[in-house]
């Protein structure tokens, strides 16, 4: 039997009747009351997610910024101001994506990196082997708790717990706060397309914060199922499905995370060549009629298989199937008609530009 790790909130999930599944080496809740109900709670009110399984690495030192600049594709000059955050990828020498990350500038000479749980060992080995001895790199994953609070009412709930004088951090920044007297970092980031925060705390405080959040009747605990439908409706990439070491950021639609003019970094030459020559395949969005596309299903142009579904699900907001897939560049134009083989039939699919869903609380905040 697989030896699965458990987050500090495991007993809370079991007490709430969550259905537990294996995910990235962890025993995690896939749903509580149901994926669609949890999905709608986040779109309409507020949902909370246990993301304590994510990886957290901290880098300190006078050369920490320069070391990270060589590891990630985006430009850390964008987050020179304390508290600012940056979405980026890190690549190997061939331009393949090792992982996607968020880098937070958390202090003088200090950066916090949050990465995917499934890539913990790979990421830690990669980062620690590519920083000089003058930079202190620390794996803080085991002692860090992380709870995502997402939805139109998320900031109101956080403000009530934080008390008088609370001002939420700006989008893509991180700031200190206290929730019910417990010290935390609040990152104005998320993976749902709704406004909200990710609460970074000591692992020993995760249960207390979880219970504080659930003391609000409008707060719904949510599992991995809703997290996946929410992120795919926004077109947010998932490592292992939409990208991996066999994919470069240009083909993956993440060229905006690549700053070729910032100086040298790992994979720069390969990515520059792909950008100049143009990729052979692109990740596109698909709206799929009459069927639910799943990862690995064949994508067809006429009778010819031209790709496979990268991510696929039923969209609770749109009431139809949605997917991403890598297809030849000549078939990547908006409006191109394709097909997805779902069991014994072929469902019509049309290339669209994500996000699939608009008008969320986050998009209203950004506008």
C-alpha positions in Angstrom: 0.0 0.0 0.0 1.2 3.5 -0.9 2.7 5.3 2.1 0.9 8.7 1.8 1.8 11.8 3.7 -0.8 13.8 5.5 -1.2 17.5 6.0 -1.8 19.1 9.5 -5.5 19.3 8.5 -6.0 15.6 7.7 -8.1 14.9 10.9 -10.2 18.0 10.1 -11.1 16.6 6.7 -12.0 13.2 8.0 -14.2 14.8 10.7 -16.0 16.8 8.0 -16.7 13.6 6.0 -14.4 14.4 3.1 -13.6 11.8 0.5 -9.9 11.3 0.7 -7.7 10.3 -2.3 -4.0 9.9 -3.2 -2.5 13.1 -4.8 1.2 13.8 -5.4 2.1 11.4 -2.5 -0.4 13.0 -0.1 -3.8 11.9 1.3 -6.0 14.8 0.3 -9.7 15.6 0.2 -11.1 15.5 -3.3 -14.6 16.7 -2.2 -16.8 17.2 0.8 -20.4 17.9 -0.2 -19.8 17.6 -3.9 -17.6 19.2 -6.6 -20.3 21.3 -8.2 -21.6 22.6 -4.9 -18.1 23.5 -3.8 -17.2 25.1 -7.1 -20.3 27.3 -6.9 -19.5 28.3 -3.3 -16.2 29.7 -4.5 -17.8 31.5 -7.5 -20.6 32.9 -5.4 -19.4 33.2 -1.7 -16.2 31.8 -0.3 -14.4 28.5 -0.2 -11.3 27.3 1.6 -8.7 24.8 0.4 -6.0 22.8 2.3 -2.9 23.5 0.3 -0.4 22.6 3.0 1.0 20.0 0.7 2.6 22.6 -1.5 6.4 23.1 -1.3 7.9 26.2 0.3 11.6 27.2 -0.1 13.3 30.3 1.3 16.5 31.8 0.0 18.6 34.3 2.0 21.7 36.3 1.3 23.3 39.1 -0.6 23.4 37.0 -3.8 19.9 35.4 -3.4 18.3 37.6 -6.0 21.1 37.0 -8.6 20.9 33.3 -7.9 17.2 33.2 -8.4 17.5 35.3 -11.6 19.6 32.6 -13.1 17.0 29.9 -12.1 13.7 31.5 -13.1 12.6 32.9 -16.5 10.8 36.0 -15.3 12.5 39.1 -14.1 12.9 39.6 -10.4 13.5 43.3 -10.9 9.7 43.4 -11.1 9.5 42.5 -7.5 12.2 44.7 -6.1 9.7 46.3 -3.7 9.3 44.3 -0.5 6.1 42.2 -0.4 5.7 41.9 -4.1 5.2 38.5 -5.9 5.9 37.1 -9.3 4.6 34.1 -11.2 7.3 32.4 -13.2 8.6 29.1 -14.5 12.0 27.5 -14.1 13.4 25.6 -17.0 16.2 23.2 -17.8 18.9 23.9 -20.4 16.7 22.7 -23.3 13.9 25.0 -22.3 11.8 22.3 -20.7 9.7 23.4 -17.7 11.0 22.0 -14.4 8.1 23.6 -12.5 6.0 26.8 -12.3 6.4 28.9 -9.1 5.4 32.0 -7.3 8.3 34.0 -5.9 7.6 36.4 -3.0 10.0 39.1 -2.0 9.5 38.6 1.8 12.3 40.6 3.3 15.7 42.3 2.8 17.8 39.7 0.9 15.0 37.1 1.3 12.7 35.4 -1.1 10.0 32.8 -0.5 9.3 30.3 -3.3 6.1 28.3 -3.4 6.1 25.3 -5.8 4.1 22.2 -6.6 3.8 19.4 -4.2 4.4 16.7 -6.8 7.8 18.3 -7.7 9.1 18.9 -4.2 12.2 16.7 -4.4 13.0 17.7 -8.0 12.6 21.4 -7.3 14.6 21.3 -4.1 17.4 19.4 -5.8 17.3 21.8 -8.7 17.3 25.0 -6.7 19.8 23.9 -4.1 22.2 22.7 -6.7 22.0 26.0 -8.7 22.6 28.5 -5.9 26.1 29.4 -4.7 27.4 28.6 -1.2 26.9 32.2 -0.3 23.1 31.8 -0.5 21.3 30.0 2.2 18.5 27.9 0.8 16.1 26.4 3.3 13.3 23.8 2.7 10.4 25.0 4.9 7.7 22.8 3.5 7.2 20.6 6.6 6.8 23.4 9.0 4.6 25.6 6.8 0.8 25.6 6.6 -1.0 27.0 3.6 -4.8 27.6 3.3 -6.4 29.2 0.3 -9.4 31.5 1.0 -11.1 32.3 -2.3 -14.3 33.9 -3.5 -16.2 37.2 -3.7 -16.7 37.2 0.1 -13.1 36.0 1.0 -11.6 39.4 1.9 -14.6 40.3 4.1 -14.2 37.1 6.1 -10.4 37.7 6.4 -11.0 41.3 7.5 -13.4 40.2 10.3 -10.8 37.8 11.6 -8.0 40.4 11.3 -9.8 43.0 13.2 -9.8 46.8 13.2 -7.5 48.7 10.9 -6.9 45.7 8.6 -6.1 46.6 5.0 -5.9 43.7 2.6 -2.6 43.4 0.6 -2.7 44.5 -3.0 -3.0 41.9 -5.7 0.1 39.8 -6.1 1.7 41.1 -2.8 2.2 39.5 0.6 1.9 41.1 4.0 1.9 40.2 7.7 -1.3 40.0 9.6 -3.0 38.3 12.5 -6.1 36.2 12.2 -7.8 35.6 15.6 -4.5 36.7 17.1 -2.4 34.1 15.2 0.5 35.6 13.2 0.3 34.8 9.4 1.4 36.0 6.0 -1.5 36.9 3.7 -0.7 36.5 0.0 -3.2 38.1 -2.4 -2.8 35.2 -4.8 -4.9 32.1 -5.8 -5.7 29.4 -8.3 -9.4 29.9 -8.8 -9.9 33.1 -10.7 -11.7 34.6 -7.7 -10.4 37.3 -5.3 -9.0 36.1 -2.0 -5.8 35.2 -0.2 -3.5 32.3 0.6 -2.8 32.2 4.3 0.8 31.2 5.1 1.3 30.1 8.7 3.3 27.8 10.9 2.1 24.2 10.4 1.1 24.1 14.1 -1.4 26.9 13.6 -3.1 25.5 10.5 -5.9 23.7 12.4 -6.8 26.8 14.5 -7.0 29.0 11.4 -9.0 26.4 9.5 -11.5 26.3 12.3 -11.7 30.1 12.6 -12.5 30.2 8.9 -15.2 27.5 9.2 -16.9 29.5 12.0 -18.4 31.6 9.2 -21.6 29.9 7.9 -20.8 31.2 4.3 -17.4 29.5 4.2 -17.4 26.1 2.4 -14.5 23.6 2.7 -13.5 22.6 -0.8 -11.4 19.7 -2.2 -9.1 19.0 -5.1 -12.1 18.4 -7.5 -13.4 21.9 -7.2 -9.9 23.3 -7.3 -9.4 21.7 -10.6 -12.7 22.8 -12.2 -12.1 26.4 -11.0 -8.6 26.7 -12.2 -9.4 25.1 -15.6 -12.3 27.5 -16.2 -9.7 30.3 -15.9 -7.2 28.5 -18.1 -4.6 28.2 -15.3 -2.0 25.6 -16.2 -1.4 22.5 -14.1 2.0 21.0 -14.0 2.0 17.4 -15.2 -1.0 18.0 -17.4 -0.5 21.3 -19.3 3.3 21.4 -18.9 6.3 19.3 -18.0 10.0 18.9 -18.9 8.9 18.0 -22.5 7.3 21.4 -23.0 8.8 24.9 -23.3 7.1 28.0 -22.0 6.5 29.5 -25.5 4.5 26.4 -26.6 2.7 26.3 -23.3 1.4 29.9 -23.7 3.6 31.1 -20.9 5.9 33.3 -23.0 4.8 36.3 -20.9 6.8 34.8 -18.0 10.0 34.8 -20.0 12.2 37.9 -19.8 14.9 37.4 -22.5 16.3 40.8 -21.9 17.1 40.4 -18.2 20.4 38.6 -18.8 21.4 35.0 -18.8 19.3 32.3 -17.1 19.0 28.5 -17.5 17.3 27.6 -20.7 17.5 31.1 -22.2 19.2 30.2 -25.5 16.8 27.3 -26.2 13.7 29.5 -25.4 15.0 32.4 -27.5 15.5 30.0 -30.4 11.9 28.6 -30.1 10.5 32.2 -29.8 12.4 33.2 -33.0 11.6 30.1 -35.0 8.1 29.7 -33.6 6.8 26.6 -31.8 5.6 23.6 -33.7 2.6 23.1 -31.3 0.6 25.3 -29.1 -1.5 24.8 -26.0 -5.1 25.9 -26.9 -8.4 26.0 -25.1 -11.3 23.9 -26.4 -15.0 24.2 -25.7 -16.3 20.6 -26.2 -19.9 19.8 -27.0 -21.8 16.7 -25.7 -19.3 15.0 -23.5 -16.7 15.5 -20.8 -13.1 15.5 -22.1 -10.4 14.0 -19.8 -6.6 14.0 -19.8 -5.2 11.9 -22.6 -8.3 11.7 -24.8 -7.4 12.0 -28.5 -7.9 15.3 -30.3 -8.9 14.9 -33.9 -8.9 17.0 -37.1 -11.2 15.1 -39.4 -10.2 11.4 -38.9 -6.6 12.3 -38.0 -5.3 12.4 -34.4 -3.5 15.7 -34.0 -3.0 15.8 -30.2 -4.3 14.7 -26.8 -6.3 16.5 -24.1 -3.9 18.0 -21.6 -6.6 19.1 -19.0 -10.3 18.5 -19.4 -13.4 18.7 -17.3 -17.1 19.6 -17.2 -17.4 23.3 -16.5 -20.1 23.9 -13.8 -20.3 27.6 -14.8 -20.7 27.0 -18.5 -22.5 23.6 -18.3 -20.3 22.1 -21.0 -17.0 20.4 -21.5 -13.8 22.4 -21.6 -10.3 21.3 -22.2 -6.7 22.3 -23.1 -4.7 20.5 -25.7 -1.4 20.8 -27.6 -2.2 21.0 -31.4 -0.1 21.8 -34.4 0.3 25.6 -34.8 -1.7 25.6 -38.1 -4.7 24.3 -36.1 -4.4 26.7 -33.2 -6.3 29.6 -34.6 -9.4 30.7 -32.7 -12.6 29.2 -34.1 -10.8 26.1 -35.6 -13.1 23.1 -35.4 -11.6 19.9 -34.0 -13.0 16.8 -32.3 -12.3 14.9 -29.1 -12.8 11.2 -29.0 -14.8 10.5 -25.9 -15.4 6.8 -25.4 -17.0 5.6 -28.6 -18.0 8.9 -30.2 -16.3 12.1 -31.4 -17.5 15.3 -29.8 -17.2 18.6 -31.6 -14.7 21.0 -30.2 -13.9 24.6 -31.0 -10.6 26.4 -30.3 -11.1 29.4 -27.9 -8.8 31.6 -25.9 -8.9 31.1 -22.2 -10.2 32.1 -19.7 -13.3 30.1 -20.4 -15.2 32.0 -17.7 -15.1 35.8 -17.3 -16.8 38.2 -14.9 -15.3 36.7 -11.7 -14.6 38.7 -8.6 -10.9 38.8 -9.5 -11.6 40.2 -13.0 -13.8 42.9 -11.5 -11.1 43.8 -9.0 -8.5 44.0 -11.8 -10.7 46.1 -14.1 
